[in-house]
Amino acid sequence: MDNLSTNMICERAGLSPPAIYRYFPNKYAILHELGRRLMAAEDAVVFDWLEKDEARLDQDFEAAVANRAEMLNAVRAVVRQQPGGAWILRALHAVPMLHEVRSESVTAVARQIHRQIKRDYPGVDTKRLKTATILTTWLGAAANEIILDNPRLERQVTREVARMFALYYRDLILGPRAAD
């Protein structure tokens, strides 16, 4: 990130520095906006998925794993379709002043997952559910970053993370015997 400059961004975007500076005071402001847009697109994929039957936790276990893997793949596709998407994610991770962008996204997704599960399964332990949604949302984000850095691990990591999610939430919602 240290080597990235506003002039490099202008050159790549085909704009003059004064045109960029009118809207962004520095490269970090540009990265902040690109990150915010990328996180909003990722979040929209998850929010849409949550509204579908595939997001339900009481379905057949293998279907639950497959559906969660599809969702992780769809989120990753957003990053891959965004020009520089993987680099934007790296910037959000590497630059302290950009951490809030990723954190706000994770918080919004975790909150929506919490609402959805609480609505569908009102008897679930609220405190444990809050922790579960934060953990799984961060884990999903981390898994996708691992895969973007190591594409050869995509199938295995996606499957294992989806399996973890399915087991964890089944235990939370249906009890420990449901995970068997």
N, C-alpha and C positions, 0 to 999 in steps of 0.2 A: 504493500500500500504506500510505502514511503516514496517509491519511484513513480507512482501515479501523480499526474499533475492536471490542473484544470486545462492547460493548453493541450495536453494529450487528448483529453476528453473532447475539447472543441474540435480538434483535428479529426478525430474519429467520427464525430457527429456532423461534421461539415458546417460548423458554426464558427463565428468569430468570438474571441474572448469577451468583447463588450456585450454581445448578445447573451452569453451565458451569465456574465456577472450581473446583468439586469435582474436575474431571478435567483441566482445562487452566489453567495459570497465566497465560497471555496469548494474544494473537491469533497469535503465531508458533508456539506449540505446537499450536494448532488447525490452522493452515495446514500444519504439518509432518505431522500425522496425515492430513489430507485429501490431501496430496501423496503420502504413503506409500501410501495406499489406491489413488489414481489410478495411480501407477506400478506397483503390483502387478497391477492390472487390465490395464494396457497390456502388461506383461511376460507375463501369462498368454496373451494373444492371440498373441504372438510364439512362446512356448514351444509352444503347441498347433500353430501353423502349421509349426514346425520338424519336427514328428513326421509331417507329411504328405508325400506324394510331390511335391506342388507346390513344396516347398522344395529339392528336388534341384537340383544345379548343372549336371548333364550332360543336361538335357532340351533340347528345341528352344528356340532363343534367344528367339523371340517369346513362347512359352509361359512361359519364365523371367521375361521382363519383365512379362507380364500377371499372373503369380502374385505377384511382388514388389509390384506396384502394388496388388493386392487386399489384401495383408498391410498395407501402409501405410494404405490406406483403412480397414481393420478397426481398426487402432490409433487412428486419428483418430476413428472412430465412438465408441470408448470415451470419449474426451475430450468429445465432443459430447453424449453421453448422460448424463454426470455433471453434475449441477447445478453451475454455476460452473467447469466443467472447464477452459475456456480461461484463466480468471482464476487458477486454481490453478497451471497451467503457468507463467503469467507471474510469479506469486509465487515459484515455484521458481527461476526465472531471475533475478529482480530482487533478491531478498533474500539477501544473502550467507550468513546462517545456515541457509538452506534448500537451498543448492546441493548439499549432501551427499545429499539425497533423490534428486535426478535423477541424480547421479553414481553412486550405489549401484545404481540401476536400470540405467543404461547398462552398468556393469561386469557385473552379473548376466546381462544379455542377451548381451553380447559373449562372456562366458565360455561360455554355453550354445551359442551359434552356433559358437564355436571347438570345443567338444567334439563337436558334431554333425558338423561338416565333417571334423574329424580322424578320427572314427569311420568316416565314409563314404569318405574319401579319405586313407588313412593316409600316403601319400607326400608330402603337401603340406608345404611349408617352414613349420615351426611358428612361427618368429619372424615371418615375413612374415604368416602367418595371424593371429597375435595383433594385429599392427598393423592389418590389414584389418578385423578384427571390431570393433575399437574405433572406427576411422574411420567405418565404415558405420553403426554403431549411433548414433554422435553425429550423423552426417549425416541419418539417418532422423528422429531427434528434432528436429533443426533444421528440416528440410523440413516436418514436420508443424506446427511452430510458425509457420513462414512462411505456410503455407496457412491456419491458423486466423486469422492476422492479415489475410490477403489472399485470401479465398475465391475470387475470380475467377481466381486462378492455380492452383487445385486440380488441374485435369486436366493442365495442362502440367508443373507441378512434379512431380506424382506420377509421371507417365510418364518424365520425364527422370531422376529419382532412381532409379526402378526399373531403367531402362536402364543407368545408371551401375553399380548394384549387380551386375546380370547380367553386364555386360562385365568388371568388375573381378574378380569371383569366377571367371568362366570363364577369364580369363587366369591367375589364381592356381592354379586346379585343373587346367585342361586345357592351359595354355600359350598364348602370344600368338596363335598362328594360330587358336585356337578362337573368338577374339573377332571374327574376320572374318565 
